[in-house]
Amino acid sequence: VAEDKSLVVDDRSVWSCLIFCAVEAREFRRCIDFFDKLKAFGAPSQKDYGNMIRYASTMGDWQMSLSLIHEMREASVEVDNVVYNTALA
């Protein structure tokens, strides 16, 4: 999707699904780009942040996990025990 310049995706939910799929398929190189595109079309949900924290945790990037948690708090998105456990994993 991101590589085909003629295809325009302007639906936040599509980008949300693509983030989840990229994490599940371990296509980590796509996660940040998909997350940035999602943000261009609306605010990330708790699920979106959770998927990105899963990505950061898998990559061993604790700084990114903390940054995402901070961003969640700034956006008044609930940070629950699942998010904290994922960040700490």
C-alpha positions as CSV (number, residue, x, y, z in Angstrom):
1,V,0.0,0.0,0.0
2,A,2.6,2.6,1.0
3,E,4.7,1.7,-2.0
4,D,2.0,2.3,-4.7
5,K,2.0,6.0,-5.3
6,S,-1.2,5.9,-7.3
7,L,-3.2,4.4,-4.4
8,V,-4.6,7.0,-2.0
9,V,-5.8,5.8,1.4
10,D,-7.4,8.5,3.5
11,D,-9.2,6.3,6.0
12,R,-7.7,6.2,9.5
13,S,-9.1,2.7,10.2
14,V,-7.3,1.3,7.2
15,W,-4.0,2.6,8.5
16,S,-4.9,1.2,12.0
17,C,-5.4,-2.3,10.5
18,L,-2.2,-2.0,8.5
19,I,-0.2,-1.2,11.7
20,F,-1.7,-4.3,13.4
21,C,-1.0,-6.5,10.4
22,A,2.6,-5.2,10.1
23,V,3.3,-6.0,13.8
24,E,1.6,-9.5,13.5
25,A,3.6,-10.3,10.3
26,R,6.8,-8.9,11.8
27,E,7.1,-6.4,9.0
28,F,8.5,-3.9,11.4
29,R,10.0,-1.6,8.8
30,R,6.5,-0.5,7.9
31,C,5.1,0.3,11.3
32,I,6.4,3.8,11.8
33,D,5.3,4.9,8.3
34,F,1.9,3.4,8.8
35,F,1.6,5.1,12.2
36,D,2.6,8.5,10.7
37,K,0.0,8.1,7.9
38,L,-2.7,7.2,10.4
39,K,-1.9,10.4,12.4
40,A,-2.4,12.4,9.3
41,F,-6.0,11.3,9.1
42,G,-6.9,11.4,12.8
43,A,-5.9,10.7,16.3
44,P,-4.5,7.3,17.2
45,S,-6.7,5.1,19.4
46,Q,-5.6,3.2,22.5
47,K,-5.4,0.1,20.2
48,D,-3.1,2.0,17.7
49,Y,-0.8,3.1,20.5
50,G,-0.8,-0.4,21.9
51,N,0.3,-1.9,18.6
52,M,3.1,0.6,18.3
53,I,4.2,-0.1,21.9
54,R,4.2,-3.8,20.9
55,Y,6.4,-2.9,18.0
56,A,8.8,-0.8,20.2
57,S,8.9,-3.5,22.8
58,T,9.7,-6.2,20.2
59,M,12.5,-4.0,18.8
60,G,13.9,-3.4,22.4
61,D,13.3,0.3,22.0
62,W,12.2,1.3,25.5
63,Q,12.7,5.0,24.7
64,M,10.0,4.8,22.0
65,S,7.7,2.9,24.4
66,L,8.1,5.7,26.9
67,S,7.6,8.4,24.3
68,L,4.4,6.7,23.1
69,I,3.1,6.5,26.6
70,H,3.8,10.1,27.2
71,E,2.1,10.9,23.9
72,M,-0.9,8.9,25.0
73,R,-1.2,10.9,28.3
74,E,-0.9,14.2,26.4
75,A,-3.7,13.1,24.1
76,S,-5.8,11.9,27.0
77,V,-5.8,8.4,25.8
78,E,-6.1,5.8,28.6
79,V,-2.9,4.1,29.6
80,D,-4.0,0.8,31.2
81,N,-2.1,-2.1,32.7
82,V,-2.0,-3.9,29.3
83,V,-0.1,-0.9,27.8
84,Y,2.3,-0.9,30.8
85,N,2.8,-4.6,30.7
86,T,3.5,-4.5,26.9
87,A,6.0,-1.7,27.4
88,L,7.8,-3.6,30.1
89,A,7.9,-6.9,28.3
